[in-house]
């Protein structure tokens, strides 16, 4: 788990793709570089979406884990 404090959290549980990723994009736009975002999603397709988006966007996917059918992503906003 990430030892630092989470700056912003997005609860995208029960939303289907692509909504969890869209909610994360909206949240990260309002954040400062280096801040941490936690996203909770229940759509299994979000795993692929977050991995691809992180690789393309420059935002770091620090962790991706599943707990009780919920996928929890921790991202660090990159510099823009």
SVG drawing of the C-alpha trace seen along z (x, -y; Angstrom):
<svg xmlns="http://www.w3.org/2000/svg" viewBox="-24 -22 30 32">
<polyline fill="none" stroke="black" stroke-width="0.4" points="0.0,0.0 1.0,-3.6 2.4,-5.1 1.5,-8.7 -1.8,-10.4 -4.4,-10.3 -5.3,-13.8 -8.4,-13.0 -10.7,-10.0 -13.2,-9.0 -15.9,-6.4 -16.8,-4.9 -18.3,-1.7 -21.3,-0.4 -20.3,-2.5 -19.6,-0.7 -16.8,-1.4 -15.8,-4.0 -17.3,-6.0 -14.7,-5.1 -11.9,-6.3 -13.8,-9.5 -14.4,-10.3 -10.7,-9.8 -9.7,-12.1 -12.0,-14.8 -10.6,-14.5 -7.0,-14.5 -7.5,-17.7 -8.2,-19.6 -5.2,-18.2 -1.6,-19.5 1.4,-17.5 2.5,-14.9 -0.8,-14.6 -2.3,-11.1 -5.7,-10.0 -7.5,-6.8 -10.2,-5.4 -12.6,-2.6 -14.3,-0.7 -16.2,2.5 -16.0,2.9 -13.3,5.5 -12.7,3.7 -11.4,0.7 -8.1,2.6 -7.2,2.6 -8.4,-1.0 -6.4,-2.4 -3.2,-0.6 -3.4,-1.9 -4.3,-5.4 -1.5,-5.6 1.0,-4.5 -0.2,-7.1 -1.0,-10.0 2.2,-10.3 0.3,-9.8 1.8,-7.0 -0.3,-4.0 1.3,-3.2 -1.0,-0.4 -3.9,1.7 -5.5,4.2 -8.8,6.0 -10.5,6.1 -14.0,7.7 -14.8,7.3 -13.7,3.7 -10.6,2.5 -8.6,-0.1 -6.2,-2.3 -3.7,-4.7 -2.3,-7.2 0.2,-10.0 -0.6,-13.0 2.3,-13.6 3.5,-17.1 1.7,-18.6"/>
</svg>
